């Protein structure tokens, strides 16, 4: 049970930190700085986007594991 709560805290922390990072970019520069560009299509993102995505996916999987 303790490890489940720890995982939830980590995933929620990823989401919050990613959102705060994007917010700081918006306050500082007026836009979010994206600096990772993939050769596929038009995908451009930053570390904050990755953290938010991992946090959401982690919460989805942890919710399914709890059942």
N, C-alpha and C positions, 0 to 999 in steps of 0.2 A: 504494500500500500504506500509506503514511504517513497519508493522509487517512482511510482505512478505520479505522485504529487510533485516530485522533483522534475520529472519530464514535463508536466504541465507548466510548471514555473519557468522552465527553460524555453519552452515554445512561446509562452506569453511574453517573456522577456525579449525574444527575437522580434516579435511583432511590434512591441512598444519601441524598442531601440531603432528598428528600421523606420518606423513612422516619425520618431523624433529626429532622426538623421535627415530624412526628406524634408521635414518641417524647417530644420535649421538651414538647409540649402535654399528653401523658398524665401526665408526671412533674409538671409545674407545676400543671395544673388538674384532673387526674384524668380528663379526657376530651379528645377532639380538638375544637378550636374550628373549626366550619364557618361561613363567613361569605359565601359566594356562593350565592345561591338563584336558581334558574331558574323562570320562570313555568310551565314544563312539568312536570307531575306533581309529584313530591316530591323532586327532585334538589337536594341541598345538598352543597357540597363546599368545599375550600380550595385554595390554591395548591400545597400539598404533594401533594395528590391529583392535580392536573394534571401536576406534575413526574414523579410515578411513572408515570402513564399514558403520557406522552410518551416516557419512557425505555423502557418495555416495548414500546411500538409501534415505536420506533426500533430496538431490538434485534431484533425480529421481522423488520422490513424489511431490516435490514442482514445478517441471517443468510440471507435469501432472495437478496439481491444477491450474496453471496459465492459461491453455487453456480454 
